[in-house]
Each structure stands twice: as C-alpha cells, then as structure tokens.
Amino acid sequence: MQAVEKYLEALRAHDWSKLRATLAPDVERFGPYNDDYRGRDEYASFLEHTVGALDGYELLVDRVAGDGRVVLVELSETVDDRDGRRLRTDEAVVFDLAGDGLISRVAVYLRASRHL
C-alpha cells in the first residue's frame, strides 16, 4: 500500500517524477471514459498534462482499504470550472500492486460531479 500512498501524495503535489516512481513499467490504467493507457511514461504523461492543466486542483482521500495486493481508494477531486465555480467529482480508484510493490493496474470509477 506504500506505493499507493506515495502515488496519491505525488498526484496532490503535482510531483510527476515521484508519481512515475510508484508505477510498474507496464502499468495499465483503465479510465471512466474508456480512456485507457499502458506503460509508465504514457500514463504519467497523461496525468501530468491533464491534472497539471486543471485550475484549483485539490485531491481529498476519504478512505483507503486493501489487502496488500489490491487497494481501494475513495477520493474526491475538486477543480475550478470555466466559470470559476468549484466542481467536485467523487471517485473510487482500484489499484493492483505487483510483486515488487509497484502499481501495476489502476481502474478509475466516477460516482458524480457536483458544484460546491
């Protein structure tokens, strides 16, 4: 679970090098809009360009549960929309960990977005 905690810290801080270090070279990411990525560099670059472009990005973790091989994180991401209003999206993210402890799979499930 240590890699997931470091991943979340790095995402919150926009520390893309630290985030890359948590990912297995052949990581697979399955997004909520069938926006899938394979490979550490491809996935990390996607996050860097997507999250890095969001105004007012805030990541809040509500709950982390796991057995050491699979980790479920309930979280919310909040950003400023085009009108400057805060928009919160609640999510569940499932992480699979490889034998070396790195993240080998990420699956993102969205619950809802709402203005605060």
C-alpha positions in Angstrom: 0.0 0.0 0.0 3.0 2.3 0.3 3.2 2.8 -3.4 -0.5 3.9 -3.5 0.1 6.4 -0.6 3.1 7.8 -2.4 1.2 8.0 -5.7 -1.6 10.0 -4.0 0.9 12.3 -2.3 2.7 12.9 -5.7 -0.6 13.5 -7.5 -1.7 16.0 -4.9 1.7 17.8 -5.1 2.0 17.5 -8.9 5.3 15.7 -8.4 5.4 13.7 -11.6 8.8 12.2 -11.0 7.7 10.8 -7.7 4.5 9.6 -9.2 6.4 7.8 -12.0 8.5 6.0 -9.4 5.3 4.3 -8.0 4.3 2.8 -11.3 5.4 -0.5 -12.8 6.9 -0.1 -16.3 3.9 -2.0 -17.8 1.2 -0.3 -15.7 -2.3 -0.3 -17.2 -4.8 2.4 -16.5 -8.5 2.0 -17.2 -10.3 5.3 -17.2 -14.0 6.1 -16.7 -14.5 7.2 -20.3 -12.6 4.2 -21.8 -9.5 6.4 -21.8 -7.0 3.7 -21.2 -3.2 4.0 -21.0 -0.5 1.4 -20.9 3.0 2.0 -19.8 4.6 4.1 -17.1 5.6 7.0 -19.3 2.3 7.2 -21.3 0.2 7.1 -18.1 2.3 9.5 -16.1 2.4 12.0 -19.1 -1.4 11.8 -19.3 -1.7 12.7 -15.7 0.9 15.5 -15.9 -0.9 17.1 -18.9 -4.4 16.6 -17.6 -4.1 17.3 -13.9 -1.4 19.9 -14.5 -3.8 21.9 -16.6 -6.6 22.0 -14.1 -7.1 25.2 -12.1 -7.5 24.9 -8.4 -6.9 21.1 -8.3 -7.5 19.6 -4.9 -7.4 15.9 -4.0 -9.0 14.6 -0.8 -8.8 11.0 0.2 -11.8 9.7 2.2 -10.8 6.1 2.7 -8.1 3.6 1.8 -8.7 -0.2 2.2 -6.7 -3.1 0.9 -5.0 -6.4 1.4 -1.5 -5.6 0.2 -2.2 -6.7 -3.4 -5.3 -4.7 -4.2 -6.0 -1.3 -2.7 -9.3 0.6 -3.0 -9.3 4.4 -2.5 -12.4 6.5 -2.2 -11.5 10.1 -3.0 -12.7 13.4 -4.5 -11.0 15.7 -6.9 -12.1 19.3 -7.0 -11.2 21.9 -9.6 -12.3 25.3 -10.7 -14.7 25.1 -13.7 -14.7 27.6 -16.6 -16.9 30.0 -14.6 -14.6 29.8 -11.6 -17.0 27.7 -9.6 -15.7 24.7 -7.6 -16.6 21.3 -9.2 -16.1 18.2 -7.1 -16.0 14.7 -8.5 -16.3 11.7 -6.2 -14.4 8.6 -7.3 -13.3 5.1 -6.4 -9.9 4.0 -7.7 -8.8 0.4 -7.5 -5.0 -0.2 -7.6 -3.3 -3.6 -8.2 0.2 -4.0 -6.9 2.9 -6.1 -8.5 5.1 -8.4 -6.5 7.7 -5.6 -6.2 5.2 -3.3 -4.6 4.8 -1.0 -7.6 1.4 -0.1 -9.1 0.6 -2.4 -12.0 -3.0 -1.5 -12.7 -5.3 1.5 -12.0 -9.0 1.5 -12.6 -11.0 4.7 -12.1 -14.7 4.7 -11.4 -16.6 8.0 -11.1 -19.6 8.5 -8.9 -20.8 12.0 -9.6 -19.6 15.6 -10.2 -21.3 18.5 -8.4 -20.8 22.2 -7.8 -19.9 23.2 -4.3 
